[in-house]
Amino acid sequence: MPFHARAAVDVQALKADMAHFTDVTCTQLKPGLGRADLARFQSEVLRQVAAGLLDGTYDRTNRAARYEAYPSPRALARTLKLGEGFSRYENITGMYLEAGEHLVLVGDTGGKSLALLIPQWMRKPPPGVEPTKDPNGWGLKRQRIPLHPGLNVITVTNSSNAYLDYFDDDPETAPPITVHFLTGQVNGYFDITRHTNTDWDRLLEQAVSPILDARGRHIQVAYPVEWFKVYTRGKGVELINNYDKLLHHHYTLMGLVKYKKVPQNRILARVNFNYYMFRDGDGVAYLGDKSTMRKVADPDVVIKGDPCWGFCHETGHVLQMQPQITWGGMTEVSCNIFTMYTTTAMGNPSRLLAQKNYSAARKTIIEANPKISYLADKDVFNRLVPFWQLHLYFSRQGRPDFYADVMEEMRRRPHAGTGNDSIRNQLEFIKICCDVAQLDLTDFFEQWGFFWVGELTVNDYRNYQFRITQAMVDETKAYIAGKKYPKPAVDLTQLED
C-alpha cells in the first residue's frame, strides 16, 4: 500500500521502532518478532512495514531494493574514451515521490557518495511562451538530494519518479547499497531482462506517474504513459528490443562487441516539450506531441526512415570518440558513420545514395580545381562519403569489422592533438586505416583531399584554424611507404551502396 508523509515526522518514534529490525534499512525483522509485537510500534509507517514483512506482502522490488554502482564518466573515459552522454538516471527505483516530505532509509554505503535524483520529466514552457524560446532552456531540470546511511527525512520540490545517483570510478569494488522508501508510491518500471508484454500493459494501467521508465540492455526510455497507451500497448518488448538492436549495431561498428567492451551504462531517450528532437548531456530528447511520440513509441516506426535515422544520428554523437575521429569539422560527420551503418543494417535505403552525395562529393572535392580538402565542402554528407566508402570496400572484401578494428586501435593510442591541433588526428587516422587494412591507401586519401596543404578555417560549432604543412603530410606518407603495403586493386572513390 502507498504510504504518505503528510504529518510532522516523529523522528524519535521512527528511531525507536528501527530497533525491531536487523539493521537501519528496516527490510528484515529481528528473529522472534511476531504479529502480537506490532502493538509495541510507535510509528504507523514502520508498523505497516513490519506487518507487510510478516505476511510476505511487502514490496522488495521497488520500495526496498539493493542498488549497484554504475561506471562513472571517468571510468568510461578510461576504458572506452567516452564519458558524458550516457544516462545519469541508471538506477531506476520505480518509486514516484509526490511533492512534500518523504522518509528514506539507506544502508551502509562504504563511504561512497549517494544521492536521489528527481527529474522534471514533464516540465513545460511557461504559458504564452513559444516552446523554442523557453527562458528556462530545453534541458532537463532536476532536484538532487544527498543521502546518508540511516534515516533521511527529505523534501521533494516537484512530484516525479525517483532515481539513485550512484556512479563510481571503480564500480567493481563499490558495494551494493540498500535503499528503502518508507513513503511515496510504487510506479514500477519495465526491464527487458525479466518482463513480458503482459507486465508492460499492467505497468501502464497501474502507473501513478505520468512517466513510465523502461530499461533494455543498452537503452533507457522515459516517455509519457499517455502515449505508450496509444502506440505501445502490448508491444513493450518489441519497442525496447528494437532500440537495443539499433545500439547493438552501433557498438558492433565501434568494436565494443568484438572486443567485449560493451558498456554497462545505457543511453537515455526521454520526452521534452520544447523541440522536436535534440541531444544533450542527458541523452536524446523527443517532443511530447502525438506525431513525434508515434515515431519513438511505435516499435515498427522506430526502426524505419527518418525516426531511425534521427535516433541513430543523435546516439552516434554520444559514441563518437573525441578528438580521434571527431577532429574539427567532423562533429556532424563521424556520428553519421554510425547512422549509415545501423540504418542500412536495419534494412533502410542508403541516404548517401538517395541524396546523390557520391556524385556530388566527387564533383565538389575530387574534381575541384584547384584541389580542396574534403573539410572545405560545406555539405557534411559530402564529407561523409570517403569514410563510408572505406566501410563499403572492406565489407565487400570480407572485412565488415574494419571500423571495429580501427576504433579499437584508436582506443589503444593517444590522441594526436586538440583544438586547432586536432587536425593531426586526421593524419593519425590515415595511418591507423592503413595499418589495420595492411594496405597502402595513400591514393584514396589523396584524391579526397586528406593531404591538402595550407591554412584552413572550419566552422564546426566553433571556428578551427588549421595549418596543415607539407612536412606533416610527408611524414604521414613516409610512414605508410615504409610499411610497404600493397595498394588496393580498385579505385575506392568510385564505390557506392
C-alpha positions as CSV (number, residue, x, y, z in Angstrom):
1,M,0.0,0.0,0.0
2,P,1.2,3.6,-0.6
3,F,2.5,5.5,2.4
4,H,2.4,9.3,2.7
5,A,4.4,11.5,5.0
6,R,1.9,14.3,5.5
7,A,2.0,14.9,9.2
8,A,5.1,16.1,11.0
9,V,7.6,13.3,11.3
10,D,8.2,11.9,14.8
11,V,11.9,11.0,14.3
12,Q,12.3,9.7,17.8
13,A,9.4,7.2,17.3
14,L,10.9,6.1,14.0
15,K,14.3,5.5,15.5
16,A,12.8,3.6,18.4
17,D,10.9,1.3,16.0
18,M,14.0,0.7,13.9
19,A,15.3,-1.3,16.9
20,H,12.8,-4.0,15.9
21,F,14.7,-4.6,12.6
22,T,18.1,-6.3,12.0
23,D,19.7,-3.1,10.5
24,V,18.9,0.6,9.7
25,T,17.3,-0.3,6.3
26,C,14.4,-2.0,8.1
27,T,14.0,-4.6,5.5
28,Q,14.1,-7.6,7.9
29,L,12.6,-8.1,11.3
30,K,14.6,-9.4,14.2
31,P,14.1,-13.1,14.9
32,G,11.1,-14.0,17.1
33,L,9.1,-10.8,16.4
34,G,5.5,-11.7,15.6
35,R,2.2,-10.0,14.9
36,A,1.5,-9.6,18.6
37,D,4.5,-7.3,18.8
38,L,3.1,-4.8,16.3
39,A,1.2,-3.1,19.2
40,R,4.6,-2.1,20.5
41,F,5.4,0.0,17.5
42,Q,5.3,3.8,18.0
43,S,5.2,4.9,14.3
44,E,2.4,3.8,11.9
45,V,4.8,3.8,9.0
46,L,7.2,1.1,10.4
47,R,4.2,-0.8,11.9
48,Q,2.9,-1.2,8.4
49,V,6.3,-2.2,7.1
50,A,6.6,-4.9,9.8
51,A,3.1,-6.2,9.1
52,G,3.9,-6.5,5.4
53,L,7.1,-8.3,6.1
54,L,5.3,-10.7,8.5
55,D,2.6,-11.7,5.9
56,G,5.0,-11.7,3.0
57,T,3.3,-8.9,1.0
58,Y,5.9,-6.2,1.4
59,D,7.3,-4.8,-1.9
60,R,11.0,-5.7,-2.1
61,T,11.3,-4.9,-5.8
62,N,10.8,-1.1,-5.7
63,R,10.2,0.1,-2.2
64,A,13.1,-1.7,-0.7
65,A,15.9,-2.8,-3.1
66,R,19.7,-3.1,-3.4
67,Y,21.5,-0.9,-6.0
68,E,24.8,-1.5,-7.7
69,A,27.2,1.3,-8.8
70,Y,27.5,2.1,-12.5
71,P,30.7,3.2,-14.2
72,S,31.3,7.0,-13.8
73,P,32.1,9.1,-16.9
74,R,35.7,9.0,-15.7
75,A,35.6,5.2,-15.8
76,L,34.0,5.1,-19.2
77,A,36.7,7.6,-20.5
78,R,39.4,5.3,-19.2
79,T,38.1,2.2,-20.9
80,L,36.3,3.5,-24.0
81,K,37.5,7.1,-24.5
82,L,33.9,8.0,-24.0
83,G,32.5,9.8,-21.0
84,E,29.5,12.2,-21.0
85,G,26.4,11.2,-22.9
86,F,25.2,8.1,-21.1
87,S,22.2,8.1,-18.7
88,R,22.5,9.8,-15.4
89,Y,19.4,8.0,-14.2
90,E,20.6,4.4,-14.4
91,N,19.4,3.2,-11.0
92,I,15.6,3.4,-11.6
93,T,13.8,3.0,-8.2
94,G,10.3,2.5,-9.6
95,M,9.1,5.0,-6.9
96,Y,7.0,8.1,-7.5
97,L,7.6,10.7,-4.9
98,E,4.9,13.4,-4.6
99,A,6.0,17.0,-3.7
100,G,6.5,17.2,0.1
101,E,8.3,15.4,2.8
102,H,9.5,11.8,2.5
103,L,11.3,9.2,4.5
104,V,14.2,7.2,3.0
105,L,16.3,4.6,4.8
106,V,19.8,3.9,3.5
107,G,22.1,1.1,4.4
108,D,25.9,1.0,4.6
109,T,27.4,3.0,1.7
110,G,31.0,2.0,2.4
111,G,31.8,5.7,2.3
112,K,30.6,6.1,-1.2
113,S,28.6,9.2,-2.4
114,L,24.9,8.6,-2.9
115,A,22.1,10.9,-3.9
116,L,18.5,10.9,-5.0
117,L,17.6,12.5,-8.4
118,I,14.1,13.9,-9.0
119,P,13.9,15.0,-12.7
120,Q,11.1,17.2,-14.0
121,W,10.3,15.0,-17.0
122,M,7.1,16.8,-17.7
123,R,8.4,20.4,-17.4
124,K,6.7,22.6,-20.0
125,P,7.4,26.2,-21.1
126,P,5.5,29.0,-19.2
127,P,2.0,29.7,-20.6
128,G,2.2,32.0,-23.6
129,V,5.9,31.4,-24.2
130,E,7.0,29.9,-27.6
131,P,8.5,26.5,-26.7
132,T,11.7,27.0,-28.5
133,K,12.2,30.3,-26.7
134,D,11.7,29.0,-23.2
135,P,13.7,31.2,-20.9
136,N,14.5,28.1,-18.8
137,G,16.1,26.4,-21.8
138,W,15.3,23.0,-23.3
139,G,17.3,20.9,-20.9
140,L,16.1,18.5,-18.2
141,K,15.8,20.2,-14.8
142,R,16.2,18.0,-11.7
143,Q,16.5,18.1,-7.9
144,R,19.5,16.3,-6.4
145,I,19.1,15.3,-2.7
146,P,22.2,13.8,-1.0
147,L,21.6,10.7,1.1
148,H,23.4,9.4,4.1
149,P,23.3,6.0,5.9
150,G,20.3,5.6,8.2
151,L,17.1,7.7,8.3
152,N,16.8,10.5,5.7
153,V,13.9,13.0,6.0
154,I,13.8,14.7,2.6
155,T,11.7,17.4,0.9
156,V,10.8,16.9,-2.7
157,T,10.0,20.1,-4.6
158,N,8.3,18.6,-7.7
159,S,6.4,15.3,-7.9
160,S,8.3,12.8,-10.1
161,N,9.9,9.4,-10.5
162,A,13.0,8.9,-8.3
163,Y,16.5,7.6,-9.3
164,L,19.6,6.9,-7.4
165,D,22.7,8.8,-8.3
166,Y,25.3,6.1,-7.7
167,F,28.3,6.1,-10.1
168,D,31.9,5.2,-9.2
169,D,35.3,5.4,-10.9
170,D,35.8,1.8,-9.8
171,P,32.3,0.3,-9.8
172,E,33.6,-3.3,-9.5
173,T,34.8,-2.5,-5.9
174,A,31.8,-0.3,-4.9
175,P,29.4,-2.1,-2.5
176,P,25.7,-2.7,-3.3
177,I,23.6,-0.3,-1.2
178,T,20.1,-1.0,0.1
179,V,17.7,1.9,-0.1
180,H,14.2,1.7,1.5
181,F,11.5,4.2,0.6
182,L,9.1,4.3,3.6
183,T,6.9,6.9,1.8
184,G,5.9,7.5,-1.8
185,Q,4.0,5.4,-4.3
186,V,5.2,2.4,-6.4
187,N,5.1,3.2,-10.1
188,G,7.3,0.3,-11.1
189,Y,9.5,0.1,-14.3
190,F,9.9,-2.2,-17.2
191,D,13.0,-4.3,-17.5
192,I,13.5,-6.3,-20.7
193,T,15.5,-9.0,-18.9
194,R,12.6,-10.0,-16.6
195,H,9.3,-8.6,-18.0
196,T,6.8,-9.6,-20.7
197,N,4.2,-7.6,-22.7
198,T,1.7,-8.6,-20.0
199,D,3.9,-6.9,-17.5
200,W,4.2,-3.9,-19.8
201,D,0.4,-3.5,-20.0
202,R,0.0,-4.0,-16.3
203,L,2.6,-1.2,-15.6
204,L,0.7,1.1,-17.9
205,E,-2.6,0.5,-16.2
206,Q,-1.2,0.8,-12.7
207,A,1.0,3.8,-13.3
208,V,0.7,6.6,-10.8
209,S,3.3,8.8,-12.6
210,P,2.7,10.4,-16.0
211,I,6.1,8.8,-17.0
212,L,6.9,5.1,-17.3
213,D,10.5,4.1,-17.1
214,A,11.7,1.2,-19.4
215,R,15.1,-0.4,-19.4
216,G,16.7,-2.5,-22.1
217,R,20.2,-3.9,-22.3
218,H,21.5,-0.7,-24.0
219,I,18.6,1.7,-23.8
220,Q,16.7,3.5,-21.1
221,V,13.4,5.2,-22.0
222,A,11.3,7.7,-20.2
223,Y,8.2,8.6,-22.2
224,P,4.6,9.6,-21.1
225,V,2.2,6.8,-20.2
226,E,-0.4,8.6,-22.2
227,W,1.5,7.9,-25.5
228,F,2.6,4.5,-24.5
229,K,-1.1,3.5,-24.1
230,V,-1.7,4.8,-27.7
231,Y,1.3,3.4,-29.5
232,T,2.9,0.6,-27.4
233,R,0.1,-1.3,-25.7
234,G,1.0,-4.9,-25.9
235,K,4.3,-4.1,-27.6
236,G,6.7,-3.0,-24.9
237,V,9.1,-5.9,-25.5
238,E,9.2,-5.2,-29.2
239,L,9.9,-1.5,-28.6
240,I,12.8,-2.0,-26.2
241,N,14.3,-4.8,-28.3
242,N,14.3,-2.6,-31.4
243,Y,16.1,0.2,-29.5
244,D,18.6,-2.4,-28.2
245,K,19.1,-3.7,-31.8
246,L,20.0,-0.2,-33.0
247,L,22.5,0.4,-30.3
248,H,24.0,-3.1,-30.7
249,H,24.7,-2.2,-34.3
250,H,26.4,1.0,-33.1
251,Y,28.5,-1.0,-30.7
252,T,29.4,-3.5,-33.4
253,L,30.7,-0.8,-35.7
254,M,32.9,0.7,-33.0
255,G,34.4,-2.6,-31.9
256,L,32.8,-2.9,-28.5
257,V,31.1,-6.2,-29.4
258,K,34.1,-7.7,-31.0
259,Y,36.5,-6.6,-28.2
260,K,33.9,-7.4,-25.4
261,K,33.7,-3.8,-24.2
262,V,30.0,-3.1,-24.4
263,P,29.3,-0.6,-21.6
264,Q,27.1,-1.5,-18.7
265,N,25.7,2.1,-19.0
266,R,22.7,2.9,-21.1
267,I,21.8,5.8,-23.4
268,L,18.6,7.6,-22.3
269,A,15.7,8.6,-24.6
270,R,13.3,11.0,-22.9
271,V,10.4,13.3,-23.6
272,N,10.7,17.1,-23.8
273,F,8.3,19.9,-24.5
274,N,10.5,22.4,-26.3
275,Y,11.8,21.0,-29.6
276,Y,11.2,18.1,-32.0
277,M,14.5,16.2,-31.3
278,F,17.8,17.0,-29.8
279,R,20.7,15.5,-27.9
280,D,22.3,17.0,-24.7
281,G,24.1,15.8,-21.7
282,D,21.1,13.8,-20.5
283,G,20.7,11.8,-23.7
284,V,18.2,12.1,-26.6
285,A,15.0,14.1,-26.2
286,Y,11.8,13.9,-28.3
287,L,8.9,16.3,-28.3
288,G,5.9,15.1,-26.3
289,D,3.3,15.5,-29.1
290,K,1.2,12.9,-30.9
291,S,3.2,12.9,-34.1
292,T,6.7,12.7,-32.5
293,M,5.7,10.2,-29.9
294,R,4.4,7.8,-32.6
295,K,7.9,8.0,-34.2
296,V,9.6,6.9,-31.0
297,A,7.0,4.7,-29.2
298,D,5.7,2.5,-32.0
299,P,8.2,-0.3,-32.4
300,D,7.5,-0.7,-36.1
301,V,8.2,3.0,-36.8
302,V,11.3,3.4,-34.6
303,I,13.5,1.3,-37.0
304,K,12.4,2.9,-40.3
305,G,13.1,6.0,-42.2
306,D,13.6,9.4,-40.5
307,P,12.8,8.1,-37.0
308,C,15.5,5.5,-37.3
309,W,18.0,8.0,-38.8
310,G,17.3,10.6,-36.1
311,F,17.8,8.2,-33.2
312,C,21.0,6.7,-34.7
313,H,22.4,10.1,-35.5
314,E,21.9,11.5,-32.0
315,T,23.2,8.4,-30.3
316,G,26.1,8.4,-32.8
317,H,27.1,11.8,-31.2
318,V,27.3,10.0,-27.8
319,L,29.6,7.4,-29.2
320,Q,31.9,9.3,-31.5
321,M,35.4,9.4,-29.9
322,Q,36.8,12.9,-29.5
323,P,39.1,14.1,-30.9
324,Q,40.3,10.9,-32.6
325,I,37.6,10.6,-35.1
326,T,35.9,14.0,-34.3
327,W,38.6,16.5,-35.2
328,G,37.4,20.0,-36.1
329,G,34.8,19.7,-39.0
330,M,33.8,16.1,-38.1
331,T,31.1,16.7,-35.4
332,E,28.3,16.1,-37.9
333,V,30.3,13.6,-39.9
334,S,31.7,10.8,-37.8
335,C,28.4,10.4,-35.9
336,N,26.9,9.5,-39.3
337,I,29.3,6.7,-39.9
338,F,27.3,5.1,-37.1
339,T,24.0,6.3,-38.6
340,M,24.7,4.9,-42.1
341,Y,25.9,1.6,-40.6
342,T,22.9,1.0,-38.4
343,T,20.1,2.3,-40.6
344,T,21.3,0.2,-43.6
345,A,21.8,-2.8,-41.3
346,M,18.1,-2.4,-40.3
347,G,17.1,-2.6,-44.0
348,N,16.7,1.2,-44.7
349,P,18.0,2.6,-48.0
350,S,21.3,4.5,-48.1
351,R,20.8,8.2,-47.5
352,L,24.0,9.0,-49.3
353,L,22.7,7.2,-52.4
354,A,19.3,8.7,-52.2
355,Q,20.7,12.2,-51.8
356,K,23.2,11.6,-54.7
357,N,26.1,12.6,-52.4
358,Y,28.5,10.2,-54.1
359,S,28.5,12.1,-57.4
360,A,28.1,15.5,-55.6
361,A,31.2,14.8,-53.5
362,R,33.3,13.6,-56.4
363,K,32.4,16.8,-58.3
364,T,33.0,19.3,-55.5
365,I,36.1,17.7,-53.9
366,I,37.9,15.3,-56.2
367,E,37.3,17.2,-59.4
368,A,37.8,20.6,-57.9
369,N,40.3,22.9,-59.5
370,P,42.2,24.0,-57.5
371,K,42.2,20.9,-55.2
372,I,40.4,21.3,-51.9
373,S,40.3,19.4,-48.6
374,Y,37.1,17.4,-48.1
375,L,36.7,19.6,-44.9
376,A,36.2,22.6,-47.2
377,D,33.0,21.1,-48.6
378,K,30.1,22.8,-46.7
379,D,27.9,19.7,-47.1
380,V,28.5,17.3,-44.2
381,F,27.1,14.4,-46.2
382,N,29.7,15.0,-48.9
383,R,32.3,14.9,-46.2
384,L,30.9,11.6,-45.1
385,V,31.4,9.9,-48.4
386,P,35.1,8.8,-48.1
387,F,34.5,7.5,-44.6
388,W,31.6,5.4,-45.8
389,Q,33.5,4.2,-48.9
390,L,36.1,2.6,-46.6
391,H,33.4,0.6,-45.0
392,L,31.9,-0.4,-48.3
393,Y,35.2,-1.6,-49.7
394,F,36.3,-3.6,-46.7
395,S,32.8,-5.2,-46.2
396,R,33.0,-6.4,-49.8
397,Q,36.5,-7.7,-49.1
398,G,35.1,-9.8,-46.2
399,R,36.3,-7.3,-43.6
400,P,33.0,-5.9,-42.2
401,D,34.8,-5.3,-38.9
402,F,37.3,-2.8,-40.4
403,Y,35.9,0.1,-38.4
404,A,35.7,-2.1,-35.3
405,D,39.5,-2.6,-35.6
406,V,40.2,1.0,-36.4
407,M,38.3,2.3,-33.4
408,E,39.9,-0.3,-31.1
409,E,43.3,0.9,-32.3
410,M,42.2,4.5,-31.6
411,R,41.4,3.4,-28.0
412,R,44.8,2.0,-27.7
413,R,46.7,5.0,-29.0
414,P,46.9,8.5,-27.5
415,H,45.1,11.3,-29.5
416,A,47.4,13.5,-31.6
417,G,46.0,16.9,-30.7
418,T,43.0,19.0,-29.7
419,G,41.5,22.3,-30.7
420,N,43.4,23.8,-33.7
421,D,45.8,20.9,-33.5
422,S,43.0,18.4,-33.7
423,I,43.7,18.1,-37.5
424,R,46.7,15.9,-36.6
425,N,44.2,13.2,-35.7
426,Q,43.2,13.2,-39.4
427,L,46.7,12.1,-40.3
428,E,46.8,9.6,-37.5
429,F,43.5,8.2,-38.8
430,I,45.1,7.7,-42.2
431,K,48.0,5.7,-40.6
432,I,45.6,3.6,-38.5
433,C,43.5,2.8,-41.5
434,C,46.5,1.6,-43.5
435,D,47.9,-0.4,-40.6
436,V,44.5,-2.1,-39.9
437,A,43.9,-2.8,-43.6
438,Q,47.5,-3.8,-44.3
439,L,47.1,-1.7,-47.4
440,D,48.6,1.5,-48.8
441,L,45.5,3.8,-49.1
442,T,47.5,6.9,-49.9
443,D,45.9,7.4,-53.3
444,F,42.4,7.2,-51.9
445,F,43.1,9.7,-49.2
446,E,45.0,11.9,-51.7
447,Q,42.0,12.2,-54.0
448,W,39.7,13.2,-51.2
449,G,42.0,16.0,-50.1
450,F,43.2,14.5,-46.8
451,F,46.7,15.6,-47.8
452,W,45.7,19.1,-48.7
453,V,48.4,21.6,-47.6
454,G,47.6,25.1,-46.4
455,E,45.7,27.1,-43.8
456,L,42.0,26.2,-43.4
457,T,39.2,27.7,-41.4
458,V,36.5,25.2,-40.4
459,N,33.3,26.2,-38.6
460,D,32.1,23.3,-36.5
461,Y,30.2,24.8,-33.5
462,R,33.3,26.9,-33.1
463,N,36.0,28.1,-35.5
464,Y,39.0,26.0,-36.1
465,Q,42.2,27.4,-37.6
466,F,44.0,24.5,-39.2
467,R,47.5,24.7,-40.5
468,I,48.5,21.6,-42.5
469,T,52.1,21.7,-43.5
470,Q,53.9,19.8,-46.2
471,A,56.2,18.3,-43.5
472,M,53.1,16.8,-41.7
473,V,51.9,15.3,-45.0
474,D,55.4,14.0,-45.9
475,E,55.8,12.4,-42.6
476,T,52.5,10.6,-42.9
477,K,53.2,9.4,-46.4
478,A,56.7,8.2,-45.4
479,Y,55.2,6.2,-42.5
480,I,52.9,4.4,-44.9
481,A,55.5,3.9,-47.6
482,G,57.8,2.4,-45.0
483,K,55.3,-0.4,-44.3
484,K,55.5,-1.5,-48.0
485,Y,51.8,-2.4,-48.0
486,P,50.2,-3.3,-51.4
487,K,47.7,-0.9,-52.9
488,P,44.1,-1.9,-53.3
489,A,43.1,-3.3,-56.8
490,V,40.2,-1.0,-57.2
491,D,39.5,2.8,-57.0
492,L,37.7,3.2,-53.8
493,T,36.5,6.7,-54.7
494,Q,34.1,5.2,-57.2
495,L,32.3,2.9,-54.7
496,E,28.6,3.4,-53.9
497,D,26.0,1.4,-52.0
